[in-house]
Amino acid sequence: MANKPIKVALIGNPNTGKTLLFNQLTGLNQKVGNYPGVTVDKKEGISKLSATQSAIIIDLPGTYSINPTSIDETIVLKTLLKKDIKESPDVILVVADVENLKRNLLLFSQIKDLEIPTVLAINMADQMGKKGISIDLSALKKELNTEVILISAKKNQGIKEVKEAIIRCHVAAKASPLCGINHKIDPDYFAKLKEISPSHSLYELWLMITQNNFPETVTSAEKQALLAFKKDISKLKKYQHKETIYRYQEINKILKKTYIVDKSKASDIRSKLDKIFTHKVFGYVFFFLILMVIFQSIFDWASLPMDLIDGFFAQLAQVTKSLLPAGVFTDLLTDGIIPGVGGVIIFIPQIAILFLFVAILEETGYMSRVVFLMDKIMRRFGMNGKSIIPLISGTACAIPAIMATRTISNWKERLITILVVPFTTCSARLPVYAILIALIIPDTKILGLLNLQGLVLLSLYGLGFGMAILAAFILHKTLDINSKSFFLIEMPNYKLPSLKNVFFEVFEKTKAFVFGAGKIILALSIVLWFLASNGSSDYKNASEIVSKKEVNRDISPEEMSKKVASFELENSYIGMLGKTIEPVIKPLGFDWKIGIALVTSFAAREVFVGTLATIYSVEANDENTTTIKQKMASEVNPDTGEKIFTFPVGMSLLIFYAFAMQCMATLAIVKKETKTWKWPLIQLIGMGVLAYVSSLITFKILS
Amino acid sequence: MTFLYQILSTIATLQIGEIGYISEESLDFIPLKLLEMGCLPGAEVQLLQIAPFKDPLYICVNGSHLAIRIETAAQIKVLKSE
């Protein structure tokens, strides 16, 4: 019979290969929250430990200590303090990096003092020989009074042993503090603290008062007694300092007996690479080159699969139409669902490529160098070096980017970053940009090397980024928020990215994005199809009205049916909606059909392309179904006979999409992170006004 | 760490590549977070790089490679040899 699964909390410093170990333990049996982000929220997976025993592994955000300074780290503290009984772990698996064992053991020593069964996995053990490190494992086990396993998550070594150790540790259920640290600082003080609650470990009680975090397991009488200890804040601070120093003294004693580094064997590759990557000039040049490569590849590599996907769905709709009997259901399928699904699938190549690059930059350790390079510059704009990561991730999706701001501990810097992130060109804008650029910019090479379309795309990225910086500067000068700034970032050693990790991250983020955004897009496609194929009484009598109008002219049946379809669209519900807003958007060069796309884009930008696809496939009710791009290119104004998507209109639309806040999911996440509707509303209105005015100016100048 | 000539300086005034030892009196000025990263009194600290525009500083302290801003570094006194 299978046993009840063991709840295991996976915890460790950042850059210790924790995520990779998680992937090795759980394989594909994992689920993330609603958002495409790495360890931002609780990530869980199931691991088969033995034939009869499984475990639920909770991957906690990376942290250097249990004393939190950011929201991410607070999640760790809350889980460990059993804030939620259901989530409280049976066993804690601490991951450490063999090269930074001393610092990693600080976190371990804190966890050990919580008196929860703990296993220590020392990762990157395969590197020991190369780095000149040797460990006396049995002595270390004895000193730490814990199961210690040497592993290499990358090479899949020691994973079986970790699983066995978790079972042993769970069965033994033995947990003792490592240092009994607090007795050493002020015995009387801590003895009195311990008296308050015998059911909690001393360190738990200490964390409750220092972190002001009281779990449900504490009675109200106990809480009152604990609060009395909080009165002398300066004493708490002093004791926290003493505690940390004491922990390091103990760790040093233990490592002296068990851990030897032969420094002569250490390679100097870090300092050599740092000299280039953090160089005053080359550092920035290199960073810019990397960005160039990313954006060129998004456009170049993704264009072929995107054309194939586009063509495939056009074909599919056509074949379906010819195979199925004509009727409402067939129309729904071929004009609503198939183009809708195609509109989601088509993003996959670009999103996957972007996530791939972001994952590689983070995995290699290069991202920290960018933070180091950019901190001073970003601070002039009221942000933080760490803001560069949300701003780059924002080019994939603003939602994980806004969640990534949680590592910024300064509230003002964090708020400004949150507010300006939606200006960066997210992948939902890409399909809009891609189709408009393909329509209005010729596909030629400049200097025989650079693709002109790619270059325009790059400038749009630049525009989004520039506007983010400008908006940040204005906010920096106008927002009156006082918050103390403290900046600290680890510069991890360079390493080759793990293919498995990169694959998982790209796969997971793409999946989360497609399913999250996909639902909205698909639902809207169906709604749109309905609104476009139903309408007022004029809609229902379209063929009569049109034939009456055209009675004096001799026109072919094909042209007649086109005129009817066009009249139908104009008088459908969606057409009426578009017509209503037409006066407002006419100055920007947009007609009512674009108006429909703008309205539906408020749910999500990428719906633009799908909307136009739906509108045009409803309208173009003929046999030779073409791709969306061809349909848009051949679209003419029925009054003047001129093309709709001219250069000024295209540019005006591009600018509008660059600046407008058209993403309900982002507004929702901003509300969640700032805990008020004030900031998302400011974003919506501010960005909307800016988009309208800039579009207006663009159109007036160009036409 | 006994030197013939001990000079009191701060991390912010070290030269690139120079090594110092964090002085005991700095303890109250070191944020807890930095202490936890190994930036303890008595620890060896080496200035590795200075970012463009002279801030932040890239240091190696007690085996940890970190970047901190100059205002934090200026608060942490170090002893160095002549």
Chai-1 contact restraints between the chains, C-beta under 6 A:
chainA,res_idxA,chainB,res_idxB,connection_type,confidence,min_distance_angstrom,max_distance_angstrom,comment,restraint_id
A,Y64,B,E36,contact,1.0,0.0,6.0,A-B,restraint_1
A,S65,B,E36,contact,1.0,0.0,6.0,A-B,restraint_2
A,T69,B,K33,contact,1.0,0.0,6.0,A-B,restraint_3
A,K102,B,G63,contact,1.0,0.0,6.0,A-B,restraint_4
A,R103,B,G38,contact,1.0,0.0,6.0,A-B,restraint_5
A,R103,B,S64,contact,1.0,0.0,6.0,A-B,restraint_6
A,L106,B,E36,contact,1.0,0.0,6.0,A-B,restraint_7
A,Q240,B,L32,contact,1.0,0.0,6.0,A-B,restraint_8
A,T244,B,L35,contact,1.0,0.0,6.0,A-B,restraint_9
A,T244,B,E36,contact,1.0,0.0,6.0,A-B,restraint_10
A,I245,B,L40,contact,1.0,0.0,6.0,A-B,restraint_11
A,Y248,B,L40,contact,1.0,0.0,6.0,A-B,restraint_12
A,T278,B,Q49,contact,1.0,0.0,6.0,A-B,restraint_13
A,K280,B,P52,contact,1.0,0.0,6.0,A-B,restraint_14
A,F372,B,A51,contact,1.0,0.0,6.0,A-B,restraint_15
A,F372,B,A67,contact,1.0,0.0,6.0,A-B,restraint_16
A,D375,B,P56,contact,1.0,0.0,6.0,A-B,restraint_17
A,K376,B,F53,contact,1.0,0.0,6.0,A-B,restraint_18
A,K376,B,D55,contact,1.0,0.0,6.0,A-B,restraint_19
A,F486,B,P31,contact,1.0,0.0,6.0,A-B,restraint_20
A,F487,B,R69,contact,1.0,0.0,6.0,A-B,restraint_21
A,L488,B,K33,contact,1.0,0.0,6.0,A-B,restraint_22
A,L488,B,I68,contact,1.0,0.0,6.0,A-B,restraint_23
A,I489,B,A67,contact,1.0,0.0,6.0,A-B,restraint_24
A,E490,B,L66,contact,1.0,0.0,6.0,A-B,restraint_25
A,M491,B,H65,contact,1.0,0.0,6.0,A-B,restraint_26
A,M491,B,A67,contact,1.0,0.0,6.0,A-B,restraint_27
